[in-house]
């Protein structure tokens, strides 16, 4: 019987850790093929990691080459992630539209888009908290959530201070740094 495996996802490969009382802890970087399918009965995303040619021994003499199919259930449903990212895209679009209307001094249109944007903030916060709970409050999700709250505060500050005619280039710099960090953690790290 082959030892149990833990797969830690990385961007281009997987770090494979072989856990067994008979073997030492080993880490291998191996290529994987991922098949993702949607389970209609449980309304969840299931994925299978097909790992080719894994060496399962502590030395190369006794190496057994095996093909593994590791079934792994993702902890959050596809609709939650899609809903959260959709609300983020709507919020960013409304933010830029509201700022453009502010610069063109279209007060009524800017006020309407700003109020709709504040409503979308609530949906973003709700879906984000829901995802954090579904991912068992992993530390990286808490970091991403904190950065996202800072991003929402920066978006609101840019619009409010822009309406008052205050100087805001530092807020824009912080906004772009924060948005890159949020998207990097959301898509590349948590994925």
C-alpha positions in Angstrom: 0.0 0.0 0.0 1.3 3.4 -0.9 1.6 6.1 1.8 -0.9 8.9 2.2 0.0 12.1 0.4 -0.5 15.8 1.0 -0.7 18.1 -2.0 0.2 21.7 -1.5 -0.8 23.8 -4.5 1.8 25.9 -6.2 1.6 28.0 -9.4 3.2 25.7 -11.9 3.8 22.5 -10.0 2.8 20.7 -6.8 4.8 20.1 -3.7 4.3 16.5 -2.8 4.9 15.4 0.8 5.0 11.7 1.5 3.8 10.9 5.0 4.4 7.5 6.4 6.0 6.0 9.5 8.2 3.9 7.2 9.5 6.7 5.1 11.2 10.0 5.9 9.5 13.2 5.1 10.3 13.9 1.5 9.3 16.8 -0.8 9.2 16.4 -4.5 8.2 18.9 -7.2 6.1 17.1 -9.7 4.0 18.1 -12.6 0.2 17.5 -12.2 -2.8 17.4 -14.4 -5.9 18.8 -12.9 -9.4 17.8 -13.9 -12.2 19.9 -12.4 -15.8 18.9 -12.6 -19.0 20.2 -11.1 -20.9 17.9 -8.8 -24.6 18.7 -9.6 -25.9 16.8 -6.6 -23.9 18.6 -3.9 -23.5 21.8 -6.0 -19.8 21.9 -5.3 -16.6 21.8 -7.3 -14.7 18.5 -7.1 -11.2 18.2 -8.4 -8.9 15.3 -9.1 -5.2 15.7 -9.1 -3.6 13.1 -11.3 0.0 12.8 -10.3 2.3 10.9 -12.7 5.4 8.9 -11.7 5.8 9.6 -8.0 8.7 7.9 -6.3 7.5 6.4 -3.1 10.6 5.4 -1.2 13.3 6.9 0.9 16.0 5.8 -1.4 16.2 5.2 -5.2 17.0 1.5 -4.9 13.6 0.6 -3.4 11.7 3.3 -5.4 8.3 2.3 -6.6 6.8 4.3 -9.4 3.1 4.8 -9.1 0.4 6.8 -10.7 -1.8 8.5 -8.1 -5.2 9.9 -8.5 -5.9 12.0 -5.4 -9.5 13.0 -5.0 -9.9 16.2 -3.2 -13.0 18.2 -2.3 -12.6 21.9 -2.6 -14.0 23.6 0.5 -16.0 26.4 -1.1 -18.6 26.1 -3.8 -18.0 27.5 -7.2 -20.9 30.0 -6.9 -19.5 31.6 -3.8 -16.2 32.4 -5.4 -17.8 33.5 -8.6 -20.3 35.7 -6.8 -17.6 37.3 -4.7 -15.3 38.1 -7.6 -18.3 39.4 -9.6 -19.2 41.8 -6.9 -15.6 43.0 -6.8 -15.6 43.6 -10.5 -18.9 45.5 -10.2 -17.5 47.5 -7.3 -14.3 48.5 -9.2 -16.3 49.4 -12.3 -18.7 51.6 -10.3 -15.7 53.2 -8.5 -14.0 54.2 -11.7 -17.3 55.4 -13.2 -18.0 57.4 -10.1 -14.6 59.0 -10.1 -14.9 59.9 -13.8 -18.2 61.5 -13.1 -16.7 63.4 -10.2 -13.9 64.7 -12.4 -16.4 65.9 -15.0 -18.5 67.5 -12.3 -21.6 65.5 -13.0 -22.9 65.7 -9.4 -26.2 63.9 -9.8 -24.7 60.9 -11.7 -21.8 60.7 -9.3 -24.1 60.7 -6.3 -26.2 57.8 -7.8 -23.2 55.7 -8.7 -21.6 56.4 -5.3 -24.7 55.2 -3.4 -25.0 52.1 -5.6 -21.3 51.5 -4.9 -21.9 51.6 -1.2 -24.6 49.0 -1.6 -22.2 46.8 -3.5 -19.6 47.2 -0.7 -22.1 45.4 1.6 -22.4 42.5 -0.9 -18.7 42.3 -1.3 -18.2 42.2 2.5 -21.0 39.5 3.0 -19.6 37.2 0.3 -16.0 37.7 1.5 -17.0 36.9 5.1 -18.8 33.8 3.8 -15.8 32.7 1.9 -13.5 33.2 5.0 -15.9 31.0 7.0 -16.0 28.3 4.3 -12.2 28.2 4.2 -12.0 27.8 8.0 -10.5 31.2 8.6 -7.0 30.3 7.2 -4.5 33.0 8.1 -4.0 34.0 4.4 -7.7 34.6 4.0 -7.7 36.8 7.0 -4.8 38.8 5.6 -6.6 39.1 2.2 -9.8 40.2 4.1 -7.9 42.8 6.0 -6.3 44.2 2.8 -9.7 44.1 1.1 -11.2 46.2 3.9 -8.4 48.7 3.5 -9.1 48.7 -0.2 -12.7 49.6 0.4 -11.7 52.3 2.8 -9.3 53.7 0.2 -12.0 53.7 -2.5 -14.4 55.5 -0.2 -11.7 58.0 0.9 -10.7 58.8 -2.7 -14.3 59.5 -3.7 -15.2 61.6 -0.6 -11.9 63.6 -0.5 -12.2 64.1 -4.3 -15.7 65.5 -3.8 -14.3 67.9 -1.3 -11.5 69.0 -3.7 -8.7 67.7 -1.5 -5.3 66.5 -2.8 -5.3 62.7 -3.1 -2.3 61.3 -5.0 -1.0 59.4 -2.0 -4.4 57.6 -1.7 -4.2 56.6 -5.4 -0.7 55.1 -4.8 -1.9 53.2 -1.8 -5.0 52.1 -3.8 -2.9 50.6 -6.6 -0.5 48.8 -4.2 -3.4 47.4 -2.2 -5.4 46.3 -5.3 -2.4 44.4 -6.6 -1.9 42.7 -3.2 -5.6 41.8 -3.0 -5.7 40.3 -6.5 -2.4 38.5 -6.0 -3.5 36.8 -2.8 -7.0 36.1 -4.1 -6.0 34.6 -7.4 -2.4 33.4 -7.1 -2.1 32.3 -3.4 -5.6 31.2 -2.4 -6.6 30.6 -6.0 
